[in-house]
């Protein structure tokens, strides 16, 4: 054995020794140089595996390192990785599936024999139902890599296709509640879609199929998003990204057609990102839409009238909830408010799902002169028993409605479009105070009991980034 080979082996053993006691971040940095040593490094790693078999933390580090290999010699570790994927430790299961998927990606498809392929498939497929979302995510990714490399049989591809459709909530299935799992699956499902299947029904192009101006700077869009359209419920929302480099903004849904795969949104150009959306036209495609997000509106049968109040763009958001109230046999009254007649939107659409619609304008150019609270007051003065109120629109309007109904004991909900980033409750940017407790508008809401919301805090939070938004807006020309 040459001195050079001896030095390489010595260096490998030193790196492996450091790897065994490393934290996860350090393990990633150590793993890559070990993997670059190639076949010579596999045996020391497997020896370390045998010596530390009962230490899950060490095994996780070893699998992470083995996952970086591109030398076929690493396949000696595959049986152990498959066993690790069935561990009682979810972190170890997750890492084993990560390693499995990565090795499939790193090595040629001809490197895997039929027996190995079957074991890999069975292991990944079985863990699609794991209780831990990270495990399901890496299971889906591993299967996706197998699809990509073409190492699955036709029967296996059919099984994956059915399972992926179930995860995405297609047809009669309840989708996987972890967005990271659905996102993983959505990337790979085109690879297993049968040529004669109904795959196009689920293709999310996010193409704009209709656009019309409702009033100055406010537009109605119909967008192709079949998977969202099949699962959306009244009160839920989506997060939209017009292009690859734009921020993500939450938008309410004003309607949908599950059969055509269309969702409808209303966008008012008040900032840079909303301006980017309103500048798009029919045929353009949005970079991404995430949803449906949030909880369904609080809908049930009431003894008195259900009043839905929309201010500005909020008018569209109350339409789905009004429809649900009506279908339950409630008497539904809609109230629409705007500064002037030319700014009123979606009044005719609201009339289609309400027993009565009242209009208010600040200047008296249409309907009652004043605010939506004046219409609500007039409704009750004439003897209408009101059991429930939903208000969606500017925060001052929702505050005024809640202040009015609180002493009357009328159940009142408001929709809070607080600042949002991820939209799934992970970042905490949309936190609001409700009855003294911190809630996430994106996850616990967006609808909350208006009598318990700290509106002062909400308004302060919404003003936090006004100057930054103005800077961003000034930098573009739509």
N, C-alpha and C positions, 0 to 999 in steps of 0.2 A: 504494500500500500504506500503510495507516494506521500511525501510530507504535506503536499497541498491538500490531499484528500483527508489526511489526519487533522489538519487545521480546520477544515470545513466541518468535520464531524464534531470536533471539540467545540467549535462555535455553536453548532446546533444544540449540543447538550447544555451549553451555558444559557442559550436563549430559552430552551424548554424549561430549564430549572427556574428561570425568572418568570416564565409564563404561569407556572403552577401557583404562585402566590400573588399574581397580578390582579388588580381591580379590572372591571370590564373595559374601561377606556384604554388602559395600558395593554390589556390582552389583545385588543384590536391592533395596536401599533406593533406589538411583538409578533403577532401572527403572520403578518405579511412578509417580513424578512425570512421567517422560518419556512413559509410556503415557497419562497423563491429558491430555496436550497434544493427543492425537487424531491426525487425519490429517496435520497439519503436521509431525509428528515422524517419520513413516515414511521420507520421502526422505532426511533426514540419516542415519538408521540404515542404510539401504541403501547410501548412499555410503560410510559407514564400513566396511560389510561388503566392498564392492568393494576398498577400499584396504588392508584387512587380511585378505584372503582366506586367506593362508597361516598366519595366527596363530590356532590353535585356541582359545586362551584368550580372545581377543577375540571370536571368533565365538560362543563359549559365552555370554559376557556379553550379546551382541546378541540371541541367541535368547531368553534368559531375559527380556530387556526386551520383545521383541516378543510374548512369550506373555501379557503383561499387557494387551495392547490389546483394546478392544471395538469399535473402528472398522473397518468393512469394508475400508478402505484397506490394512490390514495384510496382506490376502490377496496383495498384491504380493510379500510375502516367502515365501509358502508354497512356491514351486518351489525356492528356495534351502534352505529348511528340510528339504524332502524329500531333496535331494541330501546335506545334512549328516548325515541319518539313515543314510547308507551310508558314512560316513567310516571310516577305519581306526582312529580314536581312539575308544575305547569311551565316554569321558566326553562327547565331542561327540555320538556317536550317542544316548546316553541323554538329553542335553539337547534334542536335536532332536525326539525322540519325546515328551518332556515338553511341549515347545512346541506340537507338533502336537495333542496331546490337549487342552491348555488352550485353544487357539484354537477347536477344535471346540466346547468347552464355552461359550466366551465369545460366539461368533457364532451367529446363527440358521441353521438347517439349509438354508434357502433361499439362503444366501450361497455355497454350494458347488455348482459345476456338476458334471455327470456325469463329465467327464474328470478334474477335480480329486478328486472322491470316489474314483474308481478308483485314482488314484495314491496317495492317502492310505491307502486300505485295503491295497493291495499292499505299500507300504512298512512299515506297522505289522505286517502279517501275516507278512511274510518275517523280521522281526527277533524273532519269538516264539521262534526257535531260536538266538538269539545266544548266544555263549559267556559273556557278561557278564550276571550276574543283574540289575543295575540297568537294563540295556537291555531285558531281557525284561519287567521290571516295568513300565517306562514304555510298552513296546509293548502290553502287556495293558491298561494303563489307557487308552491312546489308542483301542484297539478298543472298550473299554467305553464311552468317551465317545461314539463313533460309534453304538454300539447305543442309548445313552440318547437321542441326538438323532434317531434314526430315519433315518440317512442311508445305511444299508446295504441292499443288495438281499436278497431271500430266500435266494439262493444263498450270498451272503457271510455271512449270519447262520448258515447251516448249517455253513459252514467254521469260523467262530469257535466255534460250539457244540462241534464235534468237537475242535478244538484245545484249548479250555478244559477239556473233560473229560479230555483226555490230560494236561494240566498238573496237574489235581487227582488223577490216578492212578485215575480211574474205569475200570471194566471191566478189560481186560487190559493197560492202559498202566502204564508206570513214571512216577510223578509227577515234577514239577519239584522238584529238591532244595533250592530256595530258598523258604523260607516266605513271604518278602515277595511273591514272584511268585504263589504259590498264594493268598495272602490277597487280592491285587488281583483275581484271577480270580473268586474266590468271591463278591465283591461284585456282579459284573456278569453272571455266568452265568444268573441268572434272566431277564435281559432277552432272551436269545437262545434260551431253551429252547423247543423245538417244543411246540405245544399237545397233540399226541398222543404225545409222547415219554415217557421214563421219568425225568423230572427229579425227581419226588418221591423217587425212590430215593436221590438224593444230597442232599436237603435236610437241613441240619444244624439241627435244632430244639433239640437239647440238652434235650429234655423228659424228665423223670423218669417212667418207666413202671412202676417197681417199687421199693419201699422196704421193708426189714424190719430189725428190731433183732436183732443177733447177740448182743450182751451189753450191759451198761450203757454208754451213751455211744458205742457202736460200731454202725454201720449199713452194710448192704449196699444199693447202688443199682444199678439197671439204667437206662441212659440212652440215648436215641435219638441216635446219632452215626454214621450210615452210612458216611461217608468214612473215618473213623478205624477203624471196625470192619472195613473191607475191606482195610486195610493193616497193622494192628497185628501185632506179633510178640512171642513170649514174652520177657519181660524189659524191654520198652519201657514207657514211662509217658506220662502226659498232665499238662498243667498246667491247673488249673481255676480259674475265676473265678465265684463264685456270683452276684454282682451287679455293676453298672457301676462301683461305687465301692470294691469290695473288692480286697484284694491277690490275687496269683496264687500258688497253691500246687501243688507236684508231688504226684501221687498214682499209685500203682501200679495196674495193671490186673489183675484176678483172673479175667477171662474175657471172651468176646465171642461174638456170633453175627453173622457177616458177611452172612448171607442176610436176617436181620431188621434189620440195621443197629443192633445193640445192643452197648454196652460195659458192663462191670460193674466197679464200684469199691467199695472198703471205706474208710469214713471214720470215724476216731476223733476225737471232739470234745475236742481238747486246747488249742485256741487260738480266737481270734475267728473267723477265716475258716473253719476246719473246723467250728466251732459254727454258723456261718451255713448251711453246707451241710447239716448234720444236722438243722437246723430246717425244711428244705424238705420238701415232700410230693409224692406222685404227682400229676402234672399241672403242677407248677411247672417253669419252664425256667431253666437255668443261663445266665448271661450269655455265657459263652464257655468252650470247651475247645480247647486246642492240642495236637496230637499226630497220629500217634504220635511220641514223641521218644526219643532215646537209641539204644543199640545192642541188638541181639538177645542173649539169654543165650548163653553158650558151651555149645553142645549138640553132642554127637557120640556115636558108639558107643564104649563103654568095655568093658574086660575084666572089671571088677568092678562092684559095685553103685554106683548113683548115689543119693546121699542128699540130700534137700531138707529144709531145716530152717526152720520158720516160728515166729517168736516174736511173739505178739500179732497185730496187724494184718498182719504179714508172712506169715502163713499163706496168705492169699489170693493174695499175689504169687507164691508158688512153684508154684501149681497149673498155670499154663500151661507153665512150664518142665518140670515133672514129666510133663506130658502129652507134650511133645516128646521127652523122654528115652525114655518108654515106647514111642512110635511108632517109634523107631529100634531097638527090640529090647533095650533095657537093662533090667536088674532095678532097680526104683526103690523106695526106702524113704523114707517120709516121717516126720519127727519134728515134733511140735507141742508147744509149751511155753506155759504160762501160770502166773500166780500161784496160781490156784485153779480148780476145775472150772467155775464159772459164767462164767469169762472165756475159756474155750476156744471157738474159732470155726472154722468151715469144715472140721471134721474129716471129716465124711461126704463132702464134695465132694473132699477130698484122697484119700480112700480109693478113689474112683472111678478115679483115674489112677495109683495106686501099687500095687505088689505087697503092701506091708505098711505100716502106719502105727503109730508108737509115740507115746504121749502121756506128757507129764511135767507135773506141777504142783508148785509149791514146797512146798505144804502136804500133799501126798500125797492130796488129795481125789479124784484120778482118775489112773490109770496109775502111772508110776514117780514116786516122791517125789524131787524135786530139780530139776535144770536139764536143758536139752536136751543138754548135754555128757555128762551121766550116761547118757542113752539112747544116744548115739553110742558111748560107751565100752562099754556093755553089748552093743551090736550087734557090735562088733569082737571082744570077748572070747569071744563064742560062735562065732567063726571066720569071720564074714562079711568077705570081701575088699571093701574100699571103695576105689573109684578116683576118685570125684569127690564133692565136697560143695558145696552152695549154701546159704548162710545169709542169711535176710532177716528183719530185725526190729530191736530196740533195739541201739544201738552196743555196749554192754557184752556182749550176747549174741554178736554177730558177732566181737568181739574174743576172747572166750573160746574160741569154736569154732576160730578161726584159730590161736590159741596152741596148741590141742590137736593140730591136724592138721599143723602145720609140722614138728615133729621126726619125724613119721611119713611125711613126703613125700607126703601126700595132696593132690591138686589141690583148692584151695578158693577159691571165689568168694563175695564178699559184695556186697550191693546198697546203695549209699550214697545216702541221701536227704539230701544236704547242702543248705544254704540255696540256693535258686534264685530267679532273677528272670525272665529271658527264656526260659531253657530251651533255647537253641540255641547256646550257647558264645560269645555276644557280650559278656556283661557280666562274666564271670569271678567272679561271686559264689559259685559252687559249686565253686571250685577245691579240690582235695585233693592231697595228696602221695602218690604211688605210686612206690615204688622210687627215691625221691629226686627225682622229676620232678613238675612241676605238671601235673595233669590236670583237666579239667572234667567233673564228674560227669554233667552233663546231656548232653554231647556224646560224650565218650570212654566213658562208662559207660551206665547206673548200676552195672553189674557190674564189679568189679575183683578182681584176685588178692589175697585176704585176707592172704597172707603178706608182701605188699609195701606195704600201706596203713599210713600213719602215723595210727593211731587216736587217739593223744593229741592231735594237732593237730586232727583232725576233731571230737573232743568239745569242745575249746575253742571252735572256730568255731560249733558248734551252740548254745553257751551265750551267744554274743555279744549276742543280742537278746531274751533271756528277759525282762528287766525291761520292755522296750518292749511285748512281747507281753502281759505281765500288765496293763500299763496299758490296752492296747487291749481286752482281755477284760473288764476291770472297767467299761469305758464302755458296754457293751451288756447287754441282758437278752433272752436268746433265749426 
